[in-house]
Structure formats: structure tokens, C-alpha cells
Amino acid sequence: MNPQAETPSPFYLPEGLPIPVAEPDGLSAPFWQGLTEERLLVQRCTHCGTWQHGPEWLCHRCHSFDLGWNEVPPKGRIYSWERVWHPAHTALRDHGPYLAVLVELPHVGHVRMVGNLLGDPLQEVVIGAQVEGVYEHHRQAFPVYSLLHWKAA
């Protein structure tokens, strides 16, 4: 073993990408805070019960401002996907391909979330395949943040 060899990164994506933070008005702050606590939080209208993601100040259905944040199981199914070969950011120049998935949460009003699919980037991906969330914590970053990735269930 070469003592000079680099230790592999514990993170799925390389360093140097922009850090996800809540908007200045704090709209998505509960979502990002929930991830740091390994909790997936999704907005739900307390007036009509509609689920929605991404976060908004008002309900997409009834236009009420009575929205709450509910913890939901990080489980879903692949709705769509893409194998990304072209680096969308300079930090990804030598980090491809990777799999981006759109995950539908049927138990949460069929809301959809974008994320990375962990595992072999050349794996077969099947629409409708069951996936579960995996939290990746960046506790040494400033500000501290966490990401939600997906893996085959």
C-alpha cells in the first residue's frame, strides 16, 4: 500500500460545487435543515391537504398561505433519469458519467425530487424502480449542509 496514495472521498460528488443553501428569504430552510437531521420534510397545505415540492409561499391548488412541513419516508420510484456525461460545472470535469434521477414519492401526493442515483454510473436504470434516500452530510463545510441521494431499494 502506498502511504502517499489519496484517501478516496466519502462524498458522491467532488468538492468545488456550489453549496446548497436556503434562499435569503428562508423559504426552503426547513427542507435543508431537515436533511441535516436525516429527515425528509415536504410542504403540505393545512387547508386542502395538497403536497408540494419545491417549496412555495402559497399552495399550488387552493392558494392558501397555510403551509406546513411534514416529515415523510425517503422512499419513492424513478420517474425519469439521465446519465450525465458532459460536466455541468468545472468541478465535475473528471467526474463522469453520473446518474441524475427524478424520483416520485407516490405516498406524498406524487411530488417529485431531483437527485443522484448512487452506485455504478453505467448501471441499468428502470423507470418505476423503487429507491430509498441516503443522506450525505458535509459537516466540515461552511455553512454545514446535507444532500439527499437515492439508491436502489
C-alpha positions in Angstrom: 0.0 0.0 0.0 1.3 3.4 -1.0 1.2 5.8 2.0 1.2 8.7 -0.5 -2.0 7.5 -2.1 -5.0 9.7 -1.8 -7.8 8.6 0.5 -11.0 8.2 -1.5 -13.6 10.9 -0.8 -16.6 9.8 1.3 -18.7 12.1 -0.8 -20.5 11.1 -4.0 -19.7 14.3 -5.9 -16.3 16.1 -5.9 -15.6 19.2 -3.9 -15.8 22.6 -5.5 -19.5 22.6 -6.4 -21.8 25.4 -5.1 -23.1 24.7 -1.6 -26.9 24.4 -1.5 -28.3 27.0 0.9 -31.8 28.3 1.6 -32.9 31.4 -0.3 -32.3 34.7 1.5 -36.0 34.8 2.5 -35.6 31.4 4.2 -38.4 29.7 2.2 -36.5 26.3 1.8 -34.7 26.5 5.1 -36.8 23.8 6.8 -36.1 21.4 3.9 -32.3 21.9 4.1 -32.3 21.8 7.9 -34.3 18.5 7.8 -31.7 16.9 5.6 -29.0 17.7 8.2 -31.2 15.8 10.8 -31.8 12.9 8.4 -35.4 13.9 8.0 -37.1 14.5 4.6 -39.5 17.4 5.0 -42.1 18.2 2.4 -44.7 21.1 2.3 -48.3 20.3 2.8 -51.2 22.7 2.7 -53.1 22.6 6.1 -56.2 24.0 4.3 -56.7 21.5 1.4 -54.0 18.8 2.1 -52.1 19.2 -1.1 -48.4 18.2 -1.0 -45.9 20.2 -3.0 -42.2 20.4 -3.7 -40.2 22.7 -4.3 -41.2 25.0 -1.5 -43.6 27.9 -2.2 -45.2 30.5 0.0 -48.7 29.5 -1.2 -50.5 26.3 -2.0 -50.4 25.4 -5.7 -54.0 24.1 -5.5 -56.1 26.4 -3.3 -53.7 29.4 -3.0 -53.8 29.3 0.8 -50.8 30.6 2.7 -51.3 27.8 5.4 -48.5 25.5 4.5 -46.7 23.2 7.0 -43.7 21.0 6.8 -44.3 17.2 7.2 -41.7 14.5 7.7 -42.1 11.8 5.1 -40.3 8.5 4.4 -37.5 9.0 1.9 -38.8 6.3 -0.4 -40.0 6.6 -4.0 -39.7 5.4 -7.5 -37.7 6.6 -10.5 -39.9 8.7 -12.7 -37.2 9.8 -15.1 -33.4 9.7 -15.3 -30.4 10.8 -17.3 -26.9 9.6 -17.5 -24.8 12.8 -17.4 -21.6 12.7 -19.5 -21.0 16.4 -20.0 -19.7 18.3 -17.0 -22.3 20.9 -16.0 -19.7 22.5 -13.7 -15.9 22.7 -13.8 -15.7 20.6 -10.6 -17.3 17.8 -12.5 -14.7 17.8 -15.3 -13.2 14.4 -14.3 -16.3 13.0 -12.6 -18.5 11.5 -15.2 -20.7 9.9 -16.0 -23.1 10.2 -13.1 -26.8 9.4 -12.9 -29.4 12.1 -12.2 -32.9 10.9 -11.3 -36.3 12.4 -10.9 -37.9 10.5 -8.0 -41.6 10.4 -7.5 -43.0 10.0 -4.0 -46.4 8.3 -4.5 -47.2 8.4 -0.8 -46.7 12.2 -0.8 -49.1 13.3 -3.4 -46.8 12.2 -6.2 -44.3 15.1 -5.6 -41.0 14.7 -7.5 -37.5 15.5 -6.4 -34.2 15.5 -8.4 -31.2 13.7 -7.0 -28.2 11.5 -7.8 -28.6 7.7 -8.1 -25.8 6.0 -6.2 -23.9 3.0 -7.5 -22.3 2.1 -10.8 -22.9 5.1 -13.2 -23.3 2.6 -16.0 -25.9 0.5 -14.2 -29.2 -0.2 -15.9 -31.9 2.3 -14.7 -35.5 1.3 -14.9 -38.4 3.8 -14.8 -40.6 2.8 -11.9 -37.8 1.1 -9.9 -38.0 1.6 -6.2 -35.4 3.8 -4.5 -34.7 5.0 -1.0 -33.0 8.1 0.2 -29.4 8.2 1.5 -28.2 11.3 3.4 -24.7 12.7 2.7 -23.5 15.1 5.4 -21.0 17.9 4.8 -20.3 18.8 8.4 -16.9 20.4 7.7 -18.3 22.8 5.2 -19.4 26.3 6.0 -22.2 26.6 6.1 -22.8 22.9 7.1 -25.2 21.2 4.7 -26.5 17.7 3.7 -27.7 16.2 0.5 -30.2 13.5 -0.3 -29.1 10.9 -2.8 -31.0 7.9 -3.9 -30.1 4.2 -4.1 -31.9 1.1 -5.4 -34.3 -0.3 -2.7 
